[in-house]
Amino acid sequence: MSEETDVYLCNKLRPAMERQDTTFRVCIPLKKRVAIALWKLATGSEYRSIGHLFGVSNTTVCRCVQDFCATAETLLVPELICSPDREKFAEMAAYTENRWGLPQCVGAIDGSHIPILAPQEYHCDYFNQKGWHSIILQGVVDGKGHFWNVFAGMSGSLHDARVLRLSSLWELASRGNYFPPCIGGVNAGYYILGDNAYPLQIWLLKPFPDTGRLTAEHVVYNKNICRARVVVENAFGRLKGRWRCLMKRNDCDVKLVKSMVLTCCALHNLCESHGEAYDDGWNAPAAAEPGVAVAQGAEEEGTDIREGLMRYLNT
């Protein structure tokens, strides 16, 4: 993170995080407190090693991380991860069509498992199909890989389709609040792309399942969808590569882990929008994400839209 971005971040968080010296104690400067929290998020190191590095106690490190994430959730997340308006939707759709040739597509959705220490309560709920405990991060990104909707904290045993239905995205999209039902007189609104774990909707399109009987038109459609959907996989890779606390088991309380995840998503957008350097060597190795079954049911609404897009891509 550049000095310029660090100063920007400190200024954003200053109203809630800055402390005043007292007669009995000199407070830790804001910039150092932010640096301690960023180091934790970027490395996932233990409190003890961070405390030794910065010359503070374990308790101070813990408090800095908690304060930073709580403040970021309040001040940073709503500003950096916000619902697009009509103008922004049009801008995102134009970018995606120009890059991948998909009309009216405004992004892609995926889920990722964040490793955690088994909670004392309901620990079985967090046990995923790969045999480890996790919470789920659901993210929607635009064509540039910036998150514009995130939902975190659901237990690792849940299916991606179930997580989607529990999120505000499902409610808002189903009511038409996110994706207008009609654009320019055409009976098709904006949509996002998902994999086969998600239910087909008029606002969420996915590939045709490969049953061994796909037509040439189906194959062309699937290739275009999968090529564009890679943007969300790359975004998760860059998110975890830059903020490595998301890659290895996080031993913090589940509530704090959720706060850290949301904070990291906001910081991802901040770094990406500020053009911060990213080394491809930071990329996380292909994680063994728990497998998910193909979503069943509730797929009637998007059939016509998917068929129409398939015809468009084959002309």
C-alpha positions as CSV (number, residue, x, y, z in Angstrom):
1,M,0.0,0.0,0.0
2,S,1.4,3.3,-1.0
3,E,1.9,6.2,1.4
4,E,-0.8,8.2,-0.5
5,T,-3.4,5.4,0.1
6,D,-2.3,4.9,3.7
7,V,-2.8,8.6,4.4
8,Y,-6.2,8.5,2.6
9,L,-7.2,5.5,4.8
10,C,-6.1,7.2,8.0
11,N,-8.0,10.3,7.2
12,K,-11.2,8.3,6.5
13,L,-10.9,6.5,9.9
14,R,-9.6,9.4,12.0
15,P,-13.0,10.6,13.3
16,A,-13.7,7.3,15.0
17,M,-10.2,5.9,15.7
18,E,-8.1,8.8,16.8
19,R,-7.3,8.9,20.6
20,Q,-6.2,11.7,22.8
21,D,-3.3,11.6,25.3
22,T,-4.2,11.6,28.9
23,T,-2.3,12.7,32.0
24,F,-1.4,9.1,32.8
25,R,-0.8,7.7,29.3
26,V,0.4,8.7,25.9
27,C,-1.9,7.1,23.2
28,I,-0.6,5.1,20.3
29,P,-0.6,7.3,17.1
30,L,-3.4,6.6,14.7
31,K,-1.0,5.8,11.9
32,K,0.7,3.1,14.0
33,R,-2.7,1.6,15.1
34,V,-3.8,1.4,11.5
35,A,-0.4,-0.1,10.5
36,I,-0.8,-2.8,13.2
37,A,-4.3,-3.7,11.9
38,L,-3.1,-3.8,8.3
39,W,-0.2,-6.0,9.2
40,K,-2.6,-8.5,10.8
41,L,-4.9,-8.5,7.8
42,A,-2.1,-8.7,5.3
43,T,-0.1,-11.5,7.0
44,G,-2.4,-13.3,9.3
45,S,0.4,-13.4,11.9
46,E,-0.2,-14.1,15.5
47,Y,-0.8,-11.2,17.9
48,R,2.4,-12.1,19.8
49,S,4.7,-11.7,16.7
50,I,2.9,-8.5,15.6
51,G,3.3,-7.1,19.2
52,H,7.0,-7.9,19.1
53,L,7.4,-6.3,15.7
54,F,5.6,-3.0,16.7
55,G,6.7,-3.0,20.3
56,V,3.3,-3.2,21.9
57,S,1.4,-5.8,23.9
58,N,-0.8,-8.6,22.6
59,T,-3.8,-6.9,24.1
60,T,-3.0,-3.7,22.2
61,V,-2.7,-5.6,18.9
62,C,-6.0,-7.2,19.5
63,R,-7.7,-3.9,20.3
64,C,-6.2,-2.2,17.3
65,V,-7.5,-5.0,15.0
66,Q,-11.0,-4.9,16.6
67,D,-11.2,-1.1,16.5
68,F,-9.9,-0.9,12.9
69,C,-12.4,-3.5,11.6
70,A,-15.3,-2.1,13.5
71,T,-14.6,1.4,12.2
72,A,-14.0,0.1,8.7
73,E,-17.4,-1.6,8.7
74,T,-19.0,1.6,9.7
75,L,-17.1,4.2,7.6
76,L,-15.3,2.3,4.8
77,V,-17.5,-0.6,3.7
78,P,-20.6,1.4,2.9
79,E,-18.6,3.9,0.8
80,L,-16.4,1.4,-1.1
81,I,-18.9,-1.5,-1.5
82,C,-22.2,0.2,-2.4
83,S,-25.2,-0.6,-4.5
84,P,-24.9,0.8,-8.0
85,D,-27.4,3.3,-9.3
86,R,-28.8,3.3,-12.8
87,E,-25.9,5.3,-14.2
88,K,-23.3,3.0,-12.6
89,F,-25.2,-0.1,-13.8
90,A,-25.0,1.3,-17.4
91,E,-21.3,2.0,-17.0
92,M,-20.6,-1.5,-15.7
93,A,-22.7,-3.1,-18.5
94,A,-20.9,-1.1,-21.2
95,Y,-17.5,-2.2,-19.8
96,T,-18.4,-5.9,-19.7
97,E,-19.9,-5.8,-23.2
98,N,-16.8,-4.1,-24.6
99,R,-14.5,-6.6,-22.9
100,W,-16.4,-9.9,-23.3
101,G,-19.2,-9.2,-25.7
102,L,-22.0,-9.9,-23.2
103,P,-24.8,-7.3,-23.4
104,Q,-26.3,-6.0,-20.2
105,C,-24.1,-8.0,-17.9
106,V,-23.0,-6.2,-14.7
107,G,-20.8,-8.7,-13.0
108,A,-20.3,-12.2,-11.6
109,I,-21.0,-13.9,-8.3
110,D,-19.2,-16.6,-6.4
111,G,-18.6,-17.9,-2.9
112,S,-15.4,-18.6,-1.0
113,H,-14.7,-20.4,2.2
114,I,-12.7,-18.6,4.9
115,P,-11.0,-21.1,7.3
116,I,-11.8,-20.6,11.0
117,L,-11.2,-22.2,14.3
118,A,-14.1,-24.5,15.3
119,P,-16.6,-22.3,17.3
120,Q,-17.6,-23.6,20.8
121,E,-21.3,-23.4,19.8
122,Y,-22.8,-25.1,16.8
123,H,-19.4,-26.1,15.5
124,C,-20.9,-28.8,13.3
125,D,-22.7,-26.1,11.3
126,Y,-19.4,-24.6,10.2
127,F,-17.9,-28.0,9.1
128,N,-17.7,-27.9,5.3
129,Q,-17.6,-30.7,2.8
130,K,-13.8,-30.7,2.6
131,G,-13.5,-31.5,6.3
132,W,-12.6,-28.1,7.8
133,H,-14.5,-25.3,9.6
134,S,-15.2,-22.1,7.7
135,I,-17.5,-19.2,7.1
136,I,-18.6,-18.3,3.6
137,L,-18.0,-15.1,1.7
138,Q,-20.4,-14.4,-1.1
139,G,-19.2,-11.7,-3.4
140,V,-20.4,-9.9,-6.6
141,V,-17.8,-8.1,-8.7
142,D,-18.0,-5.9,-11.7
143,G,-15.9,-6.4,-14.9
144,K,-12.9,-4.7,-13.2
145,G,-13.0,-7.1,-10.3
146,H,-14.3,-4.6,-7.8
147,F,-16.8,-5.9,-5.2
148,W,-20.1,-4.1,-5.3
149,N,-22.0,-6.6,-3.1
150,V,-20.7,-8.8,-0.3
151,F,-22.3,-11.1,2.2
152,A,-20.2,-12.8,4.8
153,G,-20.6,-15.0,7.9
154,M,-22.8,-17.9,6.9
155,S,-21.6,-21.3,8.2
156,G,-19.5,-23.4,5.9
157,S,-21.9,-26.3,5.7
158,L,-24.4,-24.2,3.7
159,H,-24.8,-24.6,-0.1
160,D,-24.0,-21.5,-2.3
161,A,-27.6,-21.4,-3.5
162,R,-28.8,-21.3,0.2
163,V,-26.4,-18.5,1.1
164,L,-27.7,-16.5,-1.9
165,R,-31.3,-16.9,-0.8
166,L,-30.4,-15.7,2.7
167,S,-28.6,-12.6,1.4
168,S,-30.1,-9.2,0.8
169,L,-29.1,-9.5,-2.9
170,W,-31.7,-12.2,-3.4
171,E,-34.5,-10.2,-1.9
172,L,-33.6,-7.0,-3.7
173,A,-33.0,-8.7,-7.1
174,S,-36.2,-10.7,-6.9
175,R,-38.2,-7.6,-6.2
176,G,-36.5,-5.8,-9.1
177,N,-34.8,-3.3,-6.9
178,Y,-31.4,-4.1,-8.3
179,F,-31.9,-5.1,-11.9
180,P,-34.7,-3.2,-13.8
181,P,-37.0,-5.7,-15.6
182,C,-37.0,-3.7,-18.8
183,I,-34.1,-1.9,-20.5
184,G,-34.7,0.2,-23.6
185,G,-38.0,-1.5,-24.3
186,V,-36.4,-5.0,-24.4
187,N,-37.8,-7.5,-22.0
188,A,-34.5,-8.3,-20.4
189,G,-32.8,-6.4,-17.6
190,Y,-29.2,-6.4,-16.3
191,Y,-27.9,-9.7,-15.0
192,I,-24.9,-11.2,-13.3
193,L,-23.1,-14.5,-14.0
194,G,-22.9,-17.5,-11.7
195,D,-21.7,-21.1,-11.9
196,N,-24.0,-24.2,-11.7
197,A,-24.2,-24.0,-7.9
198,Y,-26.6,-21.1,-8.3
199,P,-30.3,-21.1,-9.4
200,L,-31.0,-19.7,-12.9
201,Q,-32.9,-16.5,-12.6
202,I,-33.8,-13.6,-15.0
203,W,-31.1,-11.6,-13.2
204,L,-28.6,-14.5,-12.7
205,L,-27.4,-16.5,-15.7
206,K,-25.2,-19.6,-15.7
207,P,-23.8,-22.2,-18.1
208,F,-25.9,-25.0,-19.5
209,P,-25.1,-28.2,-17.6
210,D,-22.9,-30.5,-19.6
211,T,-24.9,-33.7,-19.9
212,G,-23.0,-34.9,-22.9
213,R,-25.7,-33.6,-25.3
214,L,-24.8,-30.0,-25.7
215,T,-25.3,-28.4,-29.1
216,A,-22.8,-26.2,-30.8
217,E,-24.8,-23.2,-29.7
218,H,-24.8,-24.3,-26.1
219,V,-21.0,-24.8,-26.2
220,V,-20.5,-21.2,-27.7
221,Y,-22.7,-19.8,-24.9
222,N,-20.9,-21.7,-22.2
223,K,-17.5,-20.6,-23.4
224,N,-18.5,-17.0,-23.3
225,I,-20.1,-17.2,-19.9
226,C,-17.1,-19.0,-18.4
227,R,-14.6,-16.7,-19.9
228,A,-16.3,-13.6,-18.5
229,R,-17.0,-15.3,-15.1
230,V,-13.3,-15.7,-14.5
231,V,-13.2,-12.1,-13.3
232,V,-14.8,-13.1,-10.0
233,E,-12.4,-15.9,-9.5
234,N,-9.5,-13.6,-10.2
235,A,-10.9,-11.0,-7.7
236,F,-11.1,-13.6,-4.9
237,G,-7.5,-14.6,-5.8
238,R,-6.2,-11.1,-5.5
239,L,-8.3,-10.5,-2.4
240,K,-6.7,-13.4,-0.6
241,G,-3.3,-12.8,-2.1
242,R,-3.2,-9.3,-0.7
243,W,-4.9,-10.0,2.6
244,R,-3.5,-13.3,3.6
245,C,-5.4,-13.6,6.9
246,L,-8.2,-15.0,4.6
247,M,-6.1,-17.9,3.4
248,K,-5.1,-19.7,6.6
249,R,-7.1,-20.7,9.6
250,N,-8.2,-17.6,11.5
251,D,-8.3,-18.3,15.3
252,C,-10.2,-15.1,16.1
253,D,-13.9,-15.1,17.3
254,V,-16.3,-15.8,14.4
255,K,-17.8,-12.3,14.7
256,L,-14.4,-10.7,14.4
257,V,-13.5,-12.9,11.5
258,K,-16.7,-11.8,9.7
259,S,-15.7,-8.2,10.4
260,M,-12.2,-8.8,9.1
261,V,-13.6,-10.4,5.9
262,L,-15.8,-7.4,5.1
263,T,-12.9,-5.0,5.9
264,C,-10.6,-6.9,3.6
265,C,-13.2,-6.7,0.7
266,A,-13.3,-2.9,1.2
267,L,-9.5,-2.6,1.3
268,H,-9.4,-4.7,-1.9
269,N,-11.6,-2.2,-3.6
270,L,-9.5,0.7,-2.2
271,C,-6.2,-0.8,-3.4
272,E,-7.6,-1.8,-6.8
273,S,-9.2,1.6,-7.4
274,H,-6.0,3.4,-6.4
275,G,-4.0,1.3,-8.8
276,E,-1.8,-0.2,-6.0
277,A,0.8,-2.6,-7.3
278,Y,0.0,-6.3,-7.2
279,D,2.6,-9.1,-7.6
280,D,1.2,-12.2,-9.2
281,G,3.5,-14.2,-6.9
282,W,1.1,-13.3,-4.1
283,N,-1.7,-15.3,-5.7
284,A,-3.0,-17.9,-3.5
285,P,-2.5,-21.5,-4.8
286,A,-5.7,-22.9,-6.1
287,A,-7.6,-23.6,-2.9
288,A,-9.4,-26.8,-2.3
289,E,-12.8,-25.2,-2.1
290,P,-15.6,-27.5,-1.0
291,G,-17.5,-28.9,-3.9
292,V,-21.1,-27.8,-4.4
293,A,-23.9,-29.7,-6.0
294,V,-25.8,-28.2,-9.0
295,A,-28.7,-26.1,-7.8
296,Q,-32.1,-27.6,-8.4
297,G,-35.5,-26.0,-8.8
298,A,-36.6,-22.4,-9.1
299,E,-35.0,-22.2,-12.6
300,E,-38.0,-21.4,-14.8
301,E,-37.7,-17.6,-14.6
302,G,-34.4,-17.3,-16.4
303,T,-34.8,-19.9,-19.2
304,D,-36.0,-17.5,-21.9
305,I,-33.3,-15.0,-21.1
306,R,-30.6,-17.6,-21.3
307,E,-31.9,-18.9,-24.6
308,G,-32.1,-15.4,-25.9
309,L,-28.5,-14.6,-24.9
310,M,-27.4,-17.9,-26.5
311,R,-29.0,-16.9,-29.8
312,Y,-27.3,-13.5,-29.6
313,L,-23.9,-15.0,-29.0
314,N,-24.3,-17.4,-31.9
315,T,-25.2,-14.7,-34.5
